Amino acid sequence: MFEAVEIISNPLPEPAEVWFEPWGMPHPLAPGQSLRIVAVSAQPGKLEIVEDGSRIVVYAWPGSTMRVYCGERLVDDFSIEVPGLPPDQSSRSFVEGMFGGSGTQKI
């Protein structure tokens, strides 16, 4: 089993928005707050994180699931595995190609 763990923090004085893709789910992130993202899969991979000011997007890899924690509290459980993708595409390139970016604006 492969596992990737990342900490996402908001050092800004205003709230940030974190999107989890390809599930298309946003979460607010208050100033000074952090989220711990734990992704697991039978296949090797890594999380791709894109930051653009107060907008952060976390992309999982095919075959992975993801859990999101604020401290020790589970705030979201993306238990549906990321589906397979066309050759030479990442979750990011697929989401950006299909939807023009994550959420309502392109990064």
A tleap script that builds the chain and sets N, CA, C and O, in Angstrom:
source leaprc.protein.ff14SB
mol = sequence {
  NMET PHE GLU ALA VAL GLU ILE ILE SER ASN
  PRO LEU PRO GLU PRO ALA GLU VAL TRP PHE
  GLU PRO TRP GLY MET PRO HIE PRO LEU ALA
  PRO GLY GLN SER LEU ARG ILE VAL ALA VAL
  SER ALA GLN PRO GLY LYS LEU GLU ILE VAL
  GLU ASP GLY SER ARG ILE VAL VAL TYR ALA
  TRP PRO GLY SER THR MET ARG VAL TYR CYS
  GLY GLU ARG LEU VAL ASP ASP PHE SER ILE
  GLU VAL PRO GLY LEU PRO PRO ASP GLN SER
  SER ARG SER PHE VAL GLU GLY MET PHE GLY
  GLY SER GLY THR GLN LYS CILE
}
set mol.1.N position { 0.851 -1.178 0.000 }
set mol.1.CA position { 0.000 0.000 0.000 }
set mol.1.C position { 0.896 1.240 0.000 }
set mol.1.O position { 1.878 1.306 0.739 }
set mol.2.N position { 0.552 2.204 -0.823 }
set mol.2.CA position { 1.287 3.464 -0.913 }
set mol.2.C position { 0.487 4.547 -0.195 }
set mol.2.O position { -0.742 4.576 -0.260 }
set mol.3.N position { 1.203 5.436 0.490 }
set mol.3.CA position { 0.553 6.508 1.230 }
set mol.3.C position { 1.301 7.812 0.992 }
set mol.3.O position { 2.531 7.846 0.977 }
set mol.4.N position { 0.537 8.883 0.807 }
set mol.4.CA position { 1.111 10.226 0.686 }
set mol.4.C position { 0.413 11.106 1.719 }
set mol.4.O position { -0.812 11.090 1.836 }
set mol.5.N position { 1.200 11.867 2.461 }
set mol.5.CA position { 0.659 12.763 3.481 }
set mol.5.C position { 1.187 14.169 3.208 }
set mol.5.O position { 2.387 14.375 3.028 }
set mol.6.N position { 0.271 15.123 3.180 }
set mol.6.CA position { 0.633 16.529 2.976 }
set mol.6.C position { -0.116 17.386 3.990 }
set mol.6.O position { -1.241 17.076 4.384 }
set mol.7.N position { 0.532 18.466 4.400 }
set mol.7.CA position { -0.095 19.453 5.275 }
set mol.7.C position { -0.320 20.714 4.442 }
set mol.7.O position { 0.603 21.240 3.820 }
set mol.8.N position { -1.565 21.183 4.445 }
set mol.8.CA position { -1.924 22.414 3.752 }
set mol.8.C position { -2.231 23.452 4.824 }
set mol.8.O position { -3.072 23.218 5.692 }
set mol.9.N position { -1.554 24.598 4.770 }
set mol.9.CA position { -1.760 25.653 5.762 }
set mol.9.C position { -2.186 26.933 5.070 }
set mol.9.O position { -1.890 27.156 3.897 }
set mol.10.N position { -2.888 27.769 5.826 }
set mol.10.CA position { -3.280 29.083 5.325 }
set mol.10.C position { -2.563 30.160 6.125 }
set mol.10.O position { -2.997 30.504 7.225 }
set mol.11.N position { -1.454 30.706 5.577 }
set mol.11.CA position { -0.737 31.761 6.284 }
set mol.11.C position { -1.319 33.155 6.017 }
set mol.11.O position { -0.841 34.145 6.572 }
set mol.12.N position { -2.346 33.230 5.171 }
set mol.12.CA position { -2.919 34.512 4.767 }
set mol.12.C position { -3.832 35.083 5.859 }
set mol.12.O position { -4.323 34.338 6.706 }
set mol.13.N position { -4.059 36.390 5.841 }
set mol.13.CA position { -4.966 36.996 6.827 }
set mol.13.C position { -6.450 36.800 6.485 }
set mol.13.O position { -7.322 37.143 7.284 }
set mol.14.N position { -6.734 36.249 5.301 }
set mol.14.CA position { -8.116 35.989 4.918 }
set mol.14.C position { -8.319 34.485 4.702 }
set mol.14.O position { -7.350 33.743 4.545 }
set mol.15.N position { -9.576 34.039 4.695 }
set mol.15.CA position { -9.840 32.612 4.461 }
set mol.15.C position { -9.351 32.163 3.086 }
set mol.15.O position { -9.340 32.937 2.129 }
set mol.16.N position { -8.953 30.912 3.011 }
set mol.16.CA position { -8.563 30.292 1.741 }
set mol.16.C position { -9.610 29.240 1.399 }
set mol.16.O position { -10.422 28.852 2.240 }
set mol.17.N position { -9.576 28.792 0.164 }
set mol.17.CA position { -10.466 27.724 -0.274 }
set mol.17.C position { -9.599 26.602 -0.821 }
set mol.17.O position { -8.755 26.820 -1.690 }
set mol.18.N position { -9.816 25.393 -0.300 }
set mol.18.CA position { -9.058 24.226 -0.743 }
set mol.18.C position { -10.012 23.313 -1.507 }
set mol.18.O position { -11.063 22.929 -0.994 }
set mol.19.N position { -9.639 22.974 -2.724 }
set mol.19.CA position { -10.433 22.068 -3.570 }
set mol.19.C position { -9.742 20.719 -3.629 }
set mol.19.O position { -8.518 20.646 -3.741 }
set mol.20.N position { -10.529 19.645 -3.552 }
set mol.20.CA position { -10.005 18.286 -3.629 }
set mol.20.C position { -10.503 17.662 -4.927 }
set mol.20.O position { -11.703 17.472 -5.130 }
set mol.21.N position { -9.566 17.356 -5.782 }
set mol.21.CA position { -9.891 16.847 -7.111 }
set mol.21.C position { -9.343 15.440 -7.308 }
set mol.21.O position { -8.272 15.111 -6.798 }
set mol.22.N position { -10.067 14.616 -8.039 }
set mol.22.CA position { -11.138 14.945 -8.974 }
set mol.22.C position { -12.539 14.908 -8.377 }
set mol.22.O position { -13.512 14.878 -9.131 }
set mol.23.N position { -12.681 14.909 -7.050 }
set mol.23.CA position { -14.005 14.838 -6.441 }
set mol.23.C position { -14.771 16.160 -6.557 }
set mol.23.O position { -15.995 16.176 -6.427 }
set mol.24.N position { -14.066 17.263 -6.801 }
set mol.24.CA position { -14.711 18.554 -6.984 }
set mol.24.C position { -15.299 19.144 -5.720 }
set mol.24.O position { -16.292 19.869 -5.775 }
set mol.25.N position { -14.695 18.841 -4.580 }
set mol.25.CA position { -15.234 19.308 -3.300 }
set mol.25.C position { -14.336 20.401 -2.707 }
set mol.25.O position { -13.129 20.208 -2.564 }
set mol.26.N position { -14.933 21.549 -2.362 }
set mol.26.CA position { -14.159 22.610 -1.713 }
set mol.26.C position { -14.319 22.577 -0.195 }
set mol.26.O position { -15.317 22.087 0.332 }
set mol.27.N position { -13.322 23.104 0.484 }
set mol.27.CA position { -13.380 23.285 1.936 }
set mol.27.C position { -12.775 24.642 2.258 }
set mol.27.O position { -11.742 25.004 1.694 }
set mol.28.N position { -13.403 25.405 3.162 }
set mol.28.CA position { -12.795 26.666 3.599 }
set mol.28.C position { -11.627 26.372 4.543 }
set mol.28.O position { -11.612 25.365 5.250 }
set mol.29.N position { -10.672 27.262 4.531 }
set mol.29.CA position { -9.515 27.125 5.418 }
set mol.29.C position { -9.272 28.492 6.045 }
set mol.29.O position { -8.825 29.424 5.377 }
set mol.30.N position { -9.570 28.598 7.331 }
set mol.30.CA position { -9.448 29.860 8.057 }
set mol.30.C position { -7.984 30.293 8.168 }
set mol.30.O position { -7.085 29.456 8.089 }
set mol.31.N position { -7.738 31.598 8.350 }
set mol.31.CA position { -6.365 32.067 8.549 }
set mol.31.C position { -5.696 31.317 9.700 }
set mol.31.O position { -6.283 31.163 10.771 }
set mol.32.N position { -4.474 30.853 9.476 }
set mol.32.CA position { -3.720 30.128 10.489 }
set mol.32.C position { -4.095 28.664 10.639 }
set mol.32.O position { -3.432 27.938 11.380 }
set mol.33.N position { -5.131 28.216 9.962 }
set mol.33.CA position { -5.581 26.827 10.072 }
set mol.33.C position { -4.804 25.930 9.093 }
set mol.33.O position { -4.307 26.392 8.066 }
set mol.34.N position { -4.715 24.639 9.441 }
set mol.34.CA position { -4.053 23.648 8.594 }
set mol.34.C position { -4.942 22.428 8.411 }
set mol.34.O position { -5.765 22.103 9.267 }
set mol.35.N position { -4.763 21.764 7.285 }
set mol.35.CA position { -5.407 20.484 7.014 }
set mol.35.C position { -4.332 19.453 6.726 }
set mol.35.O position { -3.333 19.752 6.071 }
set mol.36.N position { -4.537 18.256 7.210 }
set mol.36.CA position { -3.636 17.134 6.902 }
set mol.36.C position { -4.371 16.244 5.912 }
set mol.36.O position { -5.481 15.783 6.177 }
set mol.37.N position { -3.738 16.008 4.766 }
set mol.37.CA position { -4.328 15.186 3.713 }
set mol.37.C position { -3.566 13.872 3.668 }
set mol.37.O position { -2.338 13.847 3.579 }
set mol.38.N position { -4.322 12.776 3.732 }
set mol.38.CA position { -3.729 11.436 3.681 }
set mol.38.C position { -4.364 10.701 2.508 }
set mol.38.O position { -5.568 10.445 2.502 }
set mol.39.N position { -3.548 10.368 1.519 }
set mol.39.CA position { -4.019 9.621 0.355 }
set mol.39.C position { -3.369 8.243 0.365 }
set mol.39.O position { -2.185 8.109 0.675 }
set mol.40.N position { -4.150 7.221 0.024 }
set mol.40.CA position { -3.638 5.856 -0.022 }
set mol.40.C position { -4.081 5.189 -1.318 }
set mol.40.O position { -5.112 5.533 -1.895 }
set mol.41.N position { -3.270 4.221 -1.763 }
set mol.41.CA position { -3.569 3.504 -2.998 }
set mol.41.C position { -2.714 2.247 -3.084 }
set mol.41.O position { -1.639 2.159 -2.489 }
set mol.42.N position { -3.216 1.289 -3.833 }
set mol.42.CA position { -2.417 0.105 -4.132 }
set mol.42.C position { -1.365 0.442 -5.188 }
set mol.42.O position { -0.398 -0.300 -5.361 }
set mol.43.N position { -1.551 1.559 -5.894 }
set mol.43.CA position { -0.634 1.989 -6.954 }
set mol.43.C position { 0.233 3.148 -6.458 }
set mol.43.O position { -0.247 3.992 -5.700 }
set mol.44.N position { 1.481 3.202 -6.866 }
set mol.44.CA position { 2.311 4.337 -6.463 }
set mol.44.C position { 1.805 5.630 -7.092 }
set mol.44.O position { 1.249 5.622 -8.190 }
set mol.45.N position { 2.001 6.718 -6.400 }
set mol.45.CA position { 1.607 8.025 -6.903 }
set mol.45.C position { 1.911 9.092 -5.883 }
set mol.45.O position { 2.466 8.813 -4.820 }
set mol.46.N position { 1.545 10.322 -6.210 }
set mol.46.CA position { 1.758 11.423 -5.275 }
set mol.46.C position { 0.658 12.447 -5.463 }
set mol.46.O position { 0.007 12.498 -6.507 }
set mol.47.N position { 0.461 13.255 -4.445 }
set mol.47.CA position { -0.495 14.348 -4.507 }
set mol.47.C position { 0.150 15.518 -5.242 }
set mol.47.O position { 1.335 15.800 -5.063 }
set mol.48.N position { -0.636 16.188 -6.064 }
set mol.48.CA position { -0.166 17.400 -6.727 }
set mol.48.C position { -0.921 18.562 -6.092 }
set mol.48.O position { -2.151 18.562 -6.042 }
set mol.49.N position { -0.176 19.549 -5.610 }
set mol.49.CA position { -0.777 20.692 -4.927 }
set mol.49.C position { -0.450 21.950 -5.713 }
set mol.49.O position { 0.709 22.229 -6.020 }
set mol.50.N position { -1.497 22.707 -6.032 }
set mol.50.CA position { -1.342 23.958 -6.775 }
set mol.50.C position { -1.906 25.076 -5.909 }
set mol.50.O position { -3.066 25.029 -5.498 }
set mol.51.N position { -1.077 26.085 -5.633 }
set mol.51.CA position { -1.499 27.219 -4.818 }
set mol.51.C position { -1.543 28.465 -5.685 }
set mol.51.O position { -0.630 28.727 -6.467 }
set mol.52.N position { -2.612 29.224 -5.537 }
set mol.52.CA position { -2.780 30.478 -6.272 }
set mol.52.C position { -3.467 31.467 -5.337 }
set mol.52.O position { -4.690 31.601 -5.356 }
set mol.53.N position { -2.676 32.158 -4.522 }
set mol.53.CA position { -3.231 33.095 -3.548 }
set mol.53.C position { -4.036 32.360 -2.488 }
set mol.53.O position { -3.515 31.499 -1.778 }
set mol.54.N position { -5.319 32.714 -2.389 }
set mol.54.CA position { -6.170 32.094 -1.373 }
set mol.54.C position { -6.866 30.848 -1.891 }
set mol.54.O position { -7.799 30.355 -1.256 }
set mol.55.N position { -6.435 30.335 -3.022 }
set mol.55.CA position { -7.033 29.146 -3.632 }
set mol.55.C position { -5.963 28.055 -3.720 }
set mol.55.O position { -4.881 28.262 -4.270 }
set mol.56.N position { -6.296 26.891 -3.163 }
set mol.56.CA position { -5.378 25.754 -3.168 }
set mol.56.C position { -6.133 24.561 -3.729 }
set mol.56.O position { -7.270 24.296 -3.339 }
set mol.57.N position { -5.498 23.844 -4.646 }
set mol.57.CA position { -6.119 22.653 -5.223 }
set mol.57.C position { -5.210 21.460 -4.960 }
set mol.57.O position { -4.006 21.511 -5.213 }
set mol.58.N position { -5.807 20.383 -4.445 }
set mol.58.CA position { -5.080 19.147 -4.176 }
set mol.58.C position { -5.613 18.089 -5.141 }
set mol.58.O position { -6.795 17.747 -5.106 }
set mol.59.N position { -4.734 17.574 -6.003 }
set mol.59.CA position { -5.099 16.557 -6.983 }
set mol.59.C position { -4.569 15.201 -6.528 }
set mol.59.O position { -3.389 15.066 -6.205 }
set mol.60.N position { -5.436 14.208 -6.504 }
set mol.60.CA position { -5.043 12.837 -6.170 }
set mol.60.C position { -4.662 12.097 -7.452 }
set mol.60.O position { -4.868 12.619 -8.548 }
set mol.61.N position { -4.118 10.911 -7.330 }
set mol.61.CA position { -3.697 10.120 -8.490 }
set mol.61.C position { -4.654 8.936 -8.688 }
set mol.61.O position { -5.363 8.543 -7.761 }
set mol.62.N position { -4.669 8.372 -9.902 }
set mol.62.CA position { -5.576 7.242 -10.189 }
set mol.62.C position { -5.387 6.088 -9.199 }
set mol.62.O position { -4.264 5.698 -8.880 }
set mol.63.N position { -6.512 5.557 -8.726 }
set mol.63.CA position { -6.502 4.441 -7.791 }
set mol.63.C position { -6.449 4.850 -6.332 }
set mol.63.O position { -6.564 4.001 -5.447 }
set mol.64.N position { -6.275 6.143 -6.066 }
set mol.64.CA position { -6.131 6.580 -4.674 }
set mol.64.C position { -7.461 7.030 -4.080 }
set mol.64.O position { -8.399 7.386 -4.793 }
set mol.65.N position { -7.507 7.000 -2.753 }
set mol.65.CA position { -8.582 7.593 -1.965 }
set mol.65.C position { -7.929 8.617 -1.051 }
set mol.65.O position { -6.706 8.639 -0.913 }
set mol.66.N position { -8.739 9.468 -0.423 }
set mol.66.CA position { -8.158 10.547 0.368 }
set mol.66.C position { -9.006 10.811 1.608 }
set mol.66.O position { -10.235 10.756 1.566 }
set mol.67.N position { -8.327 11.097 2.698 }
set mol.67.CA position { -8.973 11.568 3.927 }
set mol.67.C position { -8.361 12.910 4.288 }
set mol.67.O position { -7.166 13.139 4.107 }
set mol.68.N position { -9.218 13.802 4.810 }
set mol.68.CA position { -8.795 15.147 5.165 }
set mol.68.C position { -9.082 15.365 6.645 }
set mol.68.O position { -10.197 15.133 7.113 }
set mol.69.N position { -8.067 15.812 7.373 }
set mol.69.CA position { -8.175 16.021 8.813 }
set mol.69.C position { -7.869 17.472 9.158 }
set mol.69.O position { -7.010 18.107 8.546 }
set mol.70.N position { -8.588 17.981 10.147 }
set mol.70.CA position { -8.268 19.253 10.775 }
set mol.70.C position { -7.899 18.882 12.203 }
set mol.70.O position { -8.774 18.559 13.005 }
set mol.71.N position { -6.621 18.925 12.524 }
set mol.71.CA position { -6.149 18.358 13.791 }
set mol.71.C position { -6.360 16.859 13.726 }
set mol.71.O position { -5.926 16.216 12.770 }
set mol.72.N position { -7.010 16.300 14.712 }
set mol.72.CA position { -7.315 14.864 14.708 }
set mol.72.C position { -8.718 14.564 14.183 }
set mol.72.O position { -9.105 13.401 14.063 }
set mol.73.N position { -9.482 15.621 13.869 }
set mol.73.CA position { -10.867 15.454 13.429 }
set mol.73.C position { -10.935 15.210 11.923 }
set mol.73.O position { -10.410 15.996 11.134 }
set mol.74.N position { -11.579 14.123 11.537 }
set mol.74.CA position { -11.793 13.813 10.123 }
set mol.74.C position { -12.854 14.765 9.588 }
set mol.74.O position { -13.977 14.787 10.091 }
set mol.75.N position { -12.503 15.565 8.558 }
set mol.75.CA position { -13.464 16.514 8.002 }
set mol.75.C position { -14.020 16.069 6.656 }
set mol.75.O position { -15.067 16.559 6.232 }
set mol.76.N position { -13.340 15.153 5.979 }
set mol.76.CA position { -13.880 14.595 4.745 }
set mol.76.C position { -13.182 13.284 4.434 }
set mol.76.O position { -12.002 13.094 4.728 }
set mol.77.N position { -13.955 12.379 3.825 }
set mol.77.CA position { -13.455 11.050 3.479 }
set mol.77.C position { -13.861 10.765 2.040 }
set mol.77.O position { -15.012 10.428 1.763 }
set mol.78.N position { -12.912 10.903 1.136 }
set mol.78.CA position { -13.146 10.621 -0.280 }
set mol.78.C position { -12.800 9.153 -0.526 }
set mol.78.O position { -11.690 8.824 -0.946 }
set mol.79.N position { -13.770 8.281 -0.257 }
set mol.79.CA position { -13.505 6.835 -0.286 }
set mol.79.C position { -13.714 6.207 -1.654 }
set mol.79.O position { -13.422 5.024 -1.834 }
set mol.80.N position { -14.211 6.968 -2.622 }
set mol.80.CA position { -14.332 6.449 -3.990 }
set mol.80.C position { -12.991 6.668 -4.680 }
set mol.80.O position { -12.496 7.794 -4.748 }
set mol.81.N position { -12.402 5.580 -5.195 }
set mol.81.CA position { -11.088 5.672 -5.833 }
set mol.81.C position { -11.128 6.563 -7.064 }
set mol.81.O position { -12.111 6.586 -7.805 }
set mol.82.N position { -10.035 7.298 -7.268 }
set mol.82.CA position { -9.878 8.084 -8.490 }
set mol.82.C position { -9.841 7.105 -9.657 }
set mol.82.O position { -9.056 6.157 -9.639 }
set mol.83.N position { -10.682 7.319 -10.674 }
set mol.83.CA position { -10.694 6.386 -11.808 }
set mol.83.C position { -9.425 6.494 -12.645 }
set mol.83.O position { -8.661 7.453 -12.538 }
set mol.84.N position { -9.227 5.481 -13.478 }
set mol.84.CA position { -8.096 5.510 -14.400 }
set mol.84.C position { -8.222 6.680 -15.358 }
set mol.84.O position { -9.321 7.177 -15.601 }
set mol.85.N position { -7.105 7.114 -15.895 }
set mol.85.CA position { -7.062 8.252 -16.812 }
set mol.85.C position { -6.448 7.832 -18.136 }
set mol.85.O position { -5.765 6.810 -18.204 }
set mol.86.N position { -6.683 8.609 -19.194 }
set mol.86.CA position { -6.016 8.324 -20.462 }
set mol.86.C position { -4.497 8.369 -20.279 }
set mol.86.O position { -3.995 9.046 -19.381 }
set mol.87.N position { -3.779 7.657 -21.121 }
set mol.87.CA position { -2.304 7.663 -21.014 }
set mol.87.C position { -1.749 9.088 -21.030 }
set mol.87.O position { -2.270 9.961 -21.724 }
set mol.88.N position { -0.712 9.304 -20.276 }
set mol.88.CA position { 0.001 10.589 -20.214 }
set mol.88.C position { -0.840 11.735 -19.661 }
set mol.88.O position { -0.543 12.898 -19.933 }
set mol.89.N position { -1.893 11.429 -18.882 }
set mol.89.CA position { -2.661 12.488 -18.239 }
set mol.89.C position { -2.620 12.309 -16.734 }
set mol.89.O position { -2.682 11.193 -16.219 }
set mol.90.N position { -2.513 13.435 -16.040 }
set mol.90.CA position { -2.625 13.449 -14.577 }
set mol.90.C position { -4.043 13.870 -14.224 }
set mol.90.O position { -4.803 14.301 -15.091 }
set mol.91.N position { -4.391 13.747 -12.967 }
set mol.91.CA position { -5.707 14.236 -12.531 }
set mol.91.C position { -5.837 15.723 -12.832 }
set mol.91.O position { -6.898 16.187 -13.248 }
set mol.92.N position { -4.756 16.468 -12.622 }
set mol.92.CA position { -4.794 17.910 -12.888 }
set mol.92.C position { -5.063 18.183 -14.355 }
set mol.92.O position { -5.965 18.957 -14.676 }
set mol.93.N position { -4.307 17.571 -15.254 }
set mol.93.CA position { -4.507 17.848 -16.681 }
set mol.93.C position { -5.893 17.411 -17.141 }
set mol.93.O position { -6.483 18.054 -18.009 }
set mol.94.N position { -6.418 16.334 -16.575 }
set mol.94.CA position { -7.753 15.877 -16.937 }
set mol.94.C position { -8.823 16.865 -16.469 }
set mol.94.O position { -9.692 17.255 -17.249 }
set mol.95.N position { -8.762 17.270 -15.204 }
set mol.95.CA position { -9.756 18.213 -14.665 }
set mol.95.C position { -9.678 19.543 -15.405 }
set mol.95.O position { -10.710 20.102 -15.774 }
set mol.96.N position { -8.475 20.056 -15.627 }
set mol.96.CA position { -8.330 21.322 -16.332 }
set mol.96.C position { -8.822 21.216 -17.775 }
set mol.96.O position { -9.443 22.148 -18.286 }
set mol.97.N position { -8.552 20.097 -18.430 }
set mol.97.CA position { -8.998 19.909 -19.806 }
set mol.97.C position { -10.504 19.753 -19.930 }
set mol.97.O position { -11.104 20.281 -20.866 }
set mol.98.N position { -11.119 19.042 -19.007 }
set mol.98.CA position { -12.554 18.783 -19.070 }
set mol.98.C position { -13.392 19.955 -18.551 }
set mol.98.O position { -14.460 20.247 -19.090 }
set mol.99.N position { -12.905 20.620 -17.509 }
set mol.99.CA position { -13.730 21.617 -16.824 }
set mol.99.C position { -13.128 23.017 -16.817 }
set mol.99.O position { -13.722 23.933 -16.246 }
set mol.100.N position { -11.978 23.204 -17.430 }
set mol.100.CA position { -11.358 24.521 -17.442 }
set mol.100.C position { -10.722 24.902 -16.124 }
set mol.100.O position { -10.401 26.072 -15.912 }
set mol.101.N position { -10.533 23.947 -15.237 }
set mol.101.CA position { -9.931 24.202 -13.930 }
set mol.101.C position { -10.799 23.658 -12.836 }
set mol.101.O position { -11.876 23.118 -13.089 }
set mol.102.N position { -10.337 23.799 -11.629 }
set mol.102.CA position { -11.064 23.305 -10.470 }
set mol.102.C position { -12.024 24.372 -9.976 }
set mol.102.O position { -11.664 25.547 -9.903 }
set mol.103.N position { -13.234 23.976 -9.638 }
set mol.103.CA position { -14.224 24.913 -9.117 }
set mol.103.C position { -14.717 25.866 -10.180 }
set mol.103.O position { -15.046 25.444 -11.289 }
set mol.104.N position { -14.772 27.142 -9.858 }
set mol.104.CA position { -15.373 28.118 -10.759 }
set mol.104.C position { -14.381 28.958 -11.538 }
set mol.104.O position { -14.785 29.714 -12.422 }
set mol.105.N position { -13.101 28.849 -11.240 }
set mol.105.CA position { -12.138 29.626 -12.000 }
set mol.105.C position { -10.923 28.762 -12.297 }
set mol.105.O position { -10.607 27.832 -11.556 }
set mol.106.N position { -10.261 29.080 -13.376 }
set mol.106.CA position { -9.085 28.327 -13.792 }
set mol.106.C position { -7.855 28.823 -13.074 }
set mol.106.O position { -7.680 30.023 -12.862 }
set mol.107.N position { -6.992 27.871 -12.696 }
set mol.107.CA position { -5.717 28.234 -12.056 }
set mol.107.C position { -4.667 28.302 -13.141 }
set mol.107.O position { -3.504 28.590 -12.857 }
savepdb mol mol.pdb
quit
